[in-house]
Amino acid sequence: MKKTIYCFLFAIAFMCPSVNAQNNEPKTNTNPNSKIGFSLFEGTVIAGYVDKGTYLNFVGPNISYTNGKSKLLLGMLPSLRFKEDHSEPKNAFVTPNLGAGLTYCYGKVALQLPFYYNAKTTTQNGKWNMGIGIGYRFK
């Protein structure tokens, strides 16, 4: 079994560079101000509303597309959620949460469409909830 896994990894390791070597098309960038990038922390703080509660998040790891002053991000959203729990036993008012979503920044203003998952409980099924938020970009 180990030999099969090692052979598979060996084949993948040598196929990847050869696949990239076959691409002979020159890269053409029609807009020199446009670029795609990856970031672990974006320097953006956003507050918003989701599922009858509020959240405060800090845009985390993401893939972004920049064009002039506009920036579009798709990534993970480490957050603090503020929500009053009316069930028994009660959860804490402030809970850490990880969401995913789309963020649009223009200059220093940021708008966001986050998605957060609420886990299944004894009274509700688990589901994804969409929210909306606005924030400030420090970078």
Solvent accessible surface area in square Angstrom, and as a share of the most:
residue,aa,sasa,rsa
1,M,178,0.79
2,K,148,0.63
3,K,167,0.71
4,T,93,0.54
5,I,84,0.42
6,Y,141,0.54
7,C,87,0.52
8,F,130,0.54
9,L,101,0.50
10,F,131,0.55
11,A,47,0.37
12,I,66,0.33
13,A,60,0.47
14,F,130,0.54
15,M,105,0.47
16,C,71,0.43
17,P,82,0.52
18,S,52,0.34
19,V,101,0.58
20,N,114,0.59
21,A,71,0.55
22,Q,136,0.60
23,N,106,0.54
24,N,136,0.70
25,E,138,0.62
26,P,113,0.71
27,K,204,0.86
28,T,117,0.68
29,N,104,0.53
30,T,136,0.79
31,N,54,0.27
32,P,115,0.72
33,N,99,0.51
34,S,16,0.11
35,K,139,0.59
36,I,132,0.67
37,G,30,0.28
38,F,137,0.57
39,S,27,0.17
40,L,128,0.64
41,F,111,0.46
42,E,3,0.01
43,G,7,0.07
44,T,0,0.00
45,V,45,0.26
46,I,0,0.00
47,A,54,0.42
48,G,16,0.16
49,Y,118,0.45
50,V,1,0.01
51,D,38,0.20
52,K,167,0.71
53,G,10,0.10
54,T,68,0.40
55,Y,3,0.01
56,L,55,0.27
57,N,0,0.00
58,F,68,0.28
59,V,1,0.01
60,G,3,0.03
61,P,56,0.35
62,N,3,0.02
63,I,105,0.53
64,S,8,0.05
65,Y,94,0.36
66,T,28,0.16
67,N,62,0.32
68,G,49,0.47
69,K,139,0.59
70,S,27,0.17
71,K,26,0.11
72,L,76,0.38
73,L,2,0.01
74,L,112,0.56
75,G,12,0.11
76,M,76,0.34
77,L,1,0.01
78,P,54,0.34
79,S,8,0.05
80,L,66,0.33
81,R,16,0.06
82,F,57,0.24
83,K,70,0.30
84,E,89,0.40
85,D,29,0.15
86,H,154,0.69
87,S,54,0.35
88,E,146,0.66
89,P,120,0.75
90,K,118,0.50
91,N,105,0.54
92,A,66,0.51
93,F,112,0.47
94,V,63,0.36
95,T,48,0.28
96,P,113,0.71
97,N,38,0.19
98,L,99,0.49
99,G,1,0.01
100,A,35,0.27
101,G,5,0.05
102,L,74,0.37
103,T,2,0.01
104,Y,89,0.34
105,C,0,0.00
106,Y,122,0.46
107,G,28,0.27
108,K,88,0.37
109,V,83,0.48
110,A,0,0.00
111,L,93,0.46
112,Q,3,0.01
113,L,72,0.36
114,P,0,0.00
115,F,82,0.34
116,Y,0,0.00
117,Y,99,0.38
118,N,33,0.17
119,A,70,0.54
120,K,145,0.61
121,T,75,0.44
122,T,146,0.85
123,T,115,0.67
124,Q,124,0.55
125,N,116,0.59
126,G,24,0.23
127,K,119,0.50
128,W,151,0.53
129,N,18,0.09
130,M,115,0.51
131,G,7,0.07
132,I,112,0.57
133,G,6,0.06
134,I,106,0.54
135,G,19,0.19
136,Y,105,0.40
137,R,36,0.13
138,F,128,0.53
139,K,132,0.56
